[in-house]
Amino acid sequence: MFLTRFQINPARRNARKLLSSPHAMHAAVRAGFAAAEDYERAGSRTLWRLDTPATATVHLYIVSPGRPDLAHLVEQAGWPTSDEVWVTRDYDGLIGSLRSDQEWAFRLTANPTHSGRKNAEAKETQRFGYLREHEQIAWLLARADRHGFTLTSQHDGRPNLRLHRRQTQTFKRGMGAVTLTTATFDGILRITDADAFRRALTGGIGHAKAYGCGLLTLAPAQAAP
């Protein structure tokens, strides 16, 4: 597995197009892999996420089975004159070092949803996004155990967790439109099942993985994710 960070230039026209459409960004990320097995393999897939660490600074993070070539993105939406256009590092070393009871700072942008019917007459169920903060927190807590981790607690007993970039976005896909509810979770976790946790890192958490959701990244617990 590989972890890549790419810096986007949000002032460029094509960059603004990609940033406004997860569908377009998905296509741009997919174009970085000539071989299908570098994009998706058994037990692992390509995940991506957008982070904005500072005003006018946008990073695209990609976790992938193979090493991407993002030269096309540099031309469309990057900084062609930069000495560090994108950085790709081996991810297997970190994944292999994970053990139960380790604590890590983490960041996850996810699509918290539940299944239901639109009305009493509807025959089929569909997914609806959770919009309230407490619902989104409960969504993550309900999935933590199956993904091999638990959230640590603050002094007041509440989960060591902060939500931000909570939004609902609508964008075009073909002749239709997609509405996507997302939230970014920052917090401190403790690994309870290292194998399940590794699968979460390489396979993602929740739905809408093609649209920038599901990528869990780690940092030392004393640092920001």
JODA-V99043 format. One record per backbone hydrogen bond with DSSP energy under -1.0 kcal/mol. CO is the residue of the C=O (numbers start at 1). NH is the residue of the N-H. Records with the same first field share a line. If there is no record, write none. Layout:
# JODA-V99043
CO = NH / NH
This chain:
# JODA-V99043
1 = 91
2 = 64
3 = 89
4 = 62
5 = 87
6 = 60
9 = 12
12 = 16
13 = 17
14 = 18
15 = 19
16 = 20
21 = 25
22 = 26
23 = 27
24 = 28
25 = 29
26 = 30
27 = 31
29 = 32
30 = 33
32 = 69
35 = 38
36 = 39 / 40
38 = 66
39 = 46
41 = 44
44 = 41
47 = 63
49 = 61
51 = 59
54 = 57
58 = 8
59 = 51
60 = 6
61 = 49
62 = 4
63 = 47
64 = 2
70 = 74
71 = 75
72 = 76
73 = 77
74 = 78
77 = 9
79 = 82
85 = 7
87 = 5
89 = 3
91 = 95
92 = 96
93 = 97
95 = 98
99 = 102
102 = 191
104 = 189
105 = 219
106 = 187
107 = 217
108 = 185
109 = 214
110 = 183
112 = 130
114 = 128
116 = 126
126 = 116
128 = 114
132 = 136
133 = 137
134 = 138
135 = 139
136 = 140
137 = 141
138 = 142
140 = 144
143 = 147
144 = 149
145 = 148
148 = 192 / 193
150 = 190
152 = 160
154 = 157
158 = 154
159 = 161
160 = 188
162 = 186
164 = 184
167 = 182
169 = 180
171 = 178
173 = 176
176 = 173
178 = 171
180 = 169
182 = 167
183 = 110
184 = 164
185 = 108
186 = 162
187 = 106
188 = 152
189 = 104
190 = 150
191 = 101
193 = 197
194 = 198
195 = 199
196 = 200
197 = 201
198 = 202
199 = 203
200 = 204
202 = 45
208 = 211 / 213
209 = 212
217 = 107
219 = 105
220 = 223
